[in-house]
Amino acid sequence: MVSLHKDSQEEGICPICLELLKEAVSTNCAHLFCRMCLIQHVEKTLTSGVLCCPVCRKPCSEEVLGEGYICPLHQKRVCRFCEKTGSLLCVECLELPEHQSHPEPTIENAISHYKERLVRRSRKLRKDIGEFQRLKAQEEEKLCALQVDLQSPRLEAELENHCQTKGQLDALSQQQLNRVEDTPAEVARILDLSKAIIQLSNLVADLEKMARELDANTLKNVSDLLNRSAPQKLNGLLSFLLPTGPTPN
C-alpha cells in the first residue's frame, strides 16, 4: 500500500494518492480521502472482512462513502453500474434476475468509459461549431456584398427610376432584382446559424462539465446527455452541414 502521511490533511492532500483531495470524504475518525481512493480501499479491505481507516486503522463503516454509495435496497456498498437502468448496484443486487442476463461494469470502469465518450462527443461538436462559424462568416460576407451592391449609385438610380415608368422597371436586371429578394433570406440564414452555434456551444459546455465532474452519483445522468447531443437528435441543426455533415459517432 502507498505510504500514508498523517500531516497531509492540513495541505488538502489525500493520504492514499498523495494528490489534492477530489470529492473529499471523511472517515469516522475524521481523516479525509478522495472518495474514489476510499472506495478502492474499501473494495480491497472488505475481502478480509474488516474495514479500517487507512491512516489510523480504526474501524469504520461503509456509510463513510456518503449518500448514493450505499444501496438503498440492501444497505450495502454499491460496486457496479447498470447501464440499462442507470442505477448503482451492490453485490446482492447482482444476484437479482434482472441483472443476471448481462454483465454490469464496475463503477470505476463505467466512469472511465463514459468520460471517454463525453470527451469524444464534445470534441466532435466543437468541430461542428467551427464549421458553423465558417458558414456564418461566408453568409455575412455575402450579405455585406449585397448591401454594398444595393447601395451603389447605379442601382439606386435604377430603383428610383423604376417607380416612374414600367419600361424602366422592366429594364432593371433580373440579377439585381434577385439580390434584392435574397437579402431577407441571407439574414434569416445568419440568424439560424447563430442559434445553432449557441445551442451546440451549450451542449459542449454540459458535456465538458459532466466529463470533469463525473462520479458514481452522476452516472445516472450521463445517458440522457449523450442522447440529447447525439447526431440523430441534432438533425435539424446539422442539416446546414449537409451533404458533408457529421456522421453518427
C-alpha positions in Angstrom: 0.0 0.0 0.0 1.1 3.6 -0.6 2.8 5.2 2.4 0.2 7.3 4.2 1.0 10.7 5.6 -0.9 11.9 8.6 0.1 15.5 8.2 -1.1 15.7 4.6 -4.6 16.6 5.8 -3.6 20.2 6.6 -2.5 20.6 3.0 -5.7 19.2 1.5 -3.8 16.1 0.2 -5.3 12.6 0.0 -3.1 10.2 2.1 -3.7 7.4 -0.4 -3.0 9.0 -3.8 -0.9 11.9 -2.4 -2.7 14.4 -4.7 -5.2 17.2 -4.0 -8.4 15.9 -2.5 -11.2 15.1 -5.0 -14.7 14.7 -3.7 -13.3 14.6 -0.2 -15.0 12.2 2.3 -14.3 11.8 6.0 -14.0 8.6 8.0 -15.5 8.3 11.5 -12.1 9.3 12.8 -12.1 12.5 10.8 -9.4 11.6 8.2 -10.1 12.9 4.7 -9.7 11.0 1.4 -10.7 11.2 -2.2 -14.0 9.4 -2.5 -12.7 7.1 -5.3 -9.5 6.3 -3.3 -11.5 5.3 -0.3 -13.9 3.3 -2.5 -10.9 1.3 -3.9 -9.5 0.9 -0.3 -12.9 -0.4 0.8 -13.0 -2.9 -2.0 -9.6 -4.3 -1.1 -10.2 -4.3 2.7 -13.6 -5.9 2.6 -12.1 -9.1 1.3 -10.6 -9.6 4.7 -13.9 -8.8 6.4 -12.7 -5.8 8.3 -13.0 -2.1 7.2 -10.5 0.2 8.9 -9.3 3.8 8.3 -6.2 3.7 6.0 -4.4 6.2 8.3 -5.1 5.2 11.9 -6.5 1.7 11.4 -9.6 2.5 13.5 -12.7 0.5 12.4 -15.2 2.4 10.3 -18.4 1.6 8.4 -19.2 1.7 4.7 -21.5 4.7 5.3 -18.4 6.9 5.3 -18.6 6.8 1.5 -21.7 9.0 1.7 -25.2 9.0 0.4 -25.5 7.5 -3.0 -22.7 5.0 -2.4 -24.8 2.7 -0.3 -27.5 0.5 -1.9 -30.9 1.8 -0.6 -32.4 -1.7 -1.0 -29.8 -3.8 0.8 -27.8 -1.2 2.7 -24.5 -2.4 1.3 -21.8 -0.6 -0.6 -22.5 -0.2 -4.3 -19.9 -1.6 -6.7 -21.4 -1.9 -10.1 -23.3 0.3 -12.6 -26.3 -1.0 -14.5 -26.3 0.8 -17.9 -29.8 -0.4 -18.7 -31.5 1.1 -15.7 -28.9 3.8 -14.8 -28.7 2.5 -11.3 -25.9 1.6 -8.9 -25.8 -2.0 -7.7 -24.4 -3.8 -4.6 -23.3 -7.5 -4.6 -26.8 -8.6 -3.6 -28.4 -6.6 -6.4 -26.2 -8.6 -8.9 -28.0 -11.7 -7.7 -31.4 -10.4 -8.8 -32.8 -11.9 -12.0 -32.9 -8.6 -13.9 -29.2 -8.3 -13.6 -28.2 -11.9 -14.4 -28.6 -11.7 -18.2 -26.0 -9.0 -18.9 -22.6 -8.0 -17.4 -22.6 -4.9 -15.2 -19.3 -2.8 -15.3 -17.7 -1.7 -12.1 -18.4 1.9 -11.1 -14.8 2.8 -11.8 -14.8 1.3 -15.3 -18.2 2.9 -16.1 -16.9 6.3 -15.1 -13.8 5.9 -17.3 -15.9 4.6 -20.2 -18.4 7.4 -20.1 -15.8 10.1 -19.5 -14.1 9.0 -22.8 -17.5 9.1 -24.6 -18.3 12.6 -23.2 -14.9 13.9 -24.3 -15.2 12.4 -27.8 -18.7 13.9 -28.2 -17.6 17.3 -27.1 -14.7 17.3 -29.5 -16.9 16.3 -32.3 -19.4 19.0 -31.6 -16.6 21.6 -31.3 -15.6 20.7 -34.9 -19.2 21.2 -36.0 -19.3 24.6 -34.3 -16.2 25.5 -36.2 -17.9 24.6 -39.4 -21.0 26.6 -38.5 -18.8 29.6 -37.7 -17.2 29.3 -41.1 -20.6 29.1 -42.9 -21.8 32.1 -40.9 -18.8 34.1 -41.9 -19.5 33.2 -45.5 -23.1 34.3 -45.2 -22.1 37.6 -43.6 -19.7 38.3 -46.4 -22.5 37.6 -48.9 -24.8 39.9 -47.1 -22.2 42.6 -46.9 -21.6 42.3 -50.6 -25.3 42.6 -51.3 -25.6 45.6 -49.1 -22.7 47.3 -50.9 -24.2 46.4 -54.3 -27.7 47.7 -53.3 -26.2 51.0 -52.2 -24.3 51.5 -55.5 -25.3 54.8 -57.3 -26.2 53.0 -60.5 -28.6 50.6 -58.7 -30.1 53.4 -56.6 -30.8 55.4 -59.7 -32.4 52.5 -61.5 -34.6 51.7 -58.4 -35.6 55.3 -58.2 -36.4 55.5 -61.9 -38.4 52.2 -61.9 -41.0 53.9 -59.8 -41.8 56.3 -62.6 -42.3 54.1 -65.6 -42.9 50.4 -66.1 -40.5 50.4 -69.0 -37.6 51.3 -66.7 -38.7 48.7 -64.2 -38.5 46.0 -66.9 -35.1 47.2 -67.8 -33.7 46.6 -64.3 -31.5 43.5 -64.5 -33.1 40.3 -63.2 -29.9 39.6 -61.3 -30.2 42.8 -59.3 -33.9 42.1 -58.5 -32.9 38.6 -57.3 -30.3 40.2 -55.0 -33.0 42.5 -53.5 -35.2 39.5 -52.9 -32.4 37.3 -51.4 -31.4 39.8 -48.7 -34.0 38.7 -46.1 -33.1 35.0 -46.8 -29.4 35.8 -46.1 -30.3 37.5 -42.8 -32.5 34.6 -41.8 -29.8 32.1 -42.5 -27.2 34.0 -40.5 -29.7 34.1 -37.6 -30.3 30.3 -37.9 -26.6 29.6 -37.9 -26.1 31.8 -34.8 -28.8 29.9 -33.0 -27.2 26.6 -34.0 -23.8 27.8 -32.7 -25.3 28.8 -29.3 -27.2 25.5 -28.9 -24.2 23.4 -29.8 -22.0 25.5 -27.5 -24.3 24.9 -24.6 -24.2 21.2 -25.3 -20.4 21.2 -25.4 -20.3 23.1 -22.1 -22.6 20.5 -20.5 -20.6 17.6 -21.9 -17.3 19.0 -20.7 -18.7 19.9 -17.3 -20.0 16.3 -16.8 -16.7 14.8 -18.0 -14.9 16.8 -15.4 -17.3 16.1 -12.5 -18.5 12.6 -13.4 -18.7 10.3 -10.4 -20.9 7.5 -9.1 -23.7 9.9 -8.2 -23.9 11.5 -11.7 -23.5 8.3 -13.8 -27.3 8.0 -13.9 -27.5 11.3 -15.8 -24.8 10.6 -18.5 -27.0 8.7 -20.9 -29.6 11.5 -21.1 -26.9 14.0 -22.0 -25.3 11.7 -24.6 -28.8 11.1 -26.1 -29.5 14.8 -26.3 -26.2 15.5 -28.0 -26.4 12.6 -30.4 -26.2 13.4 -34.2 -29.7 11.9 -34.8 -31.2 14.2 -32.2 -29.5 17.2 -33.9 -30.6 16.6 -37.5 -32.3 19.9 -37.7 -29.2 21.8 -36.8 -26.7 19.6 -38.6 -28.7 19.9 -41.9 -26.8 23.1 -42.5 -23.7 20.9 -42.9 -25.2 18.5 -45.5 -24.1 16.8 -47.6 -20.7 16.8 -45.9 -22.0 17.0 -42.4 -21.0 14.9 -39.4 -21.8 11.2 -39.3 -23.1 9.5 -36.1 -20.5 8.6 -33.5 
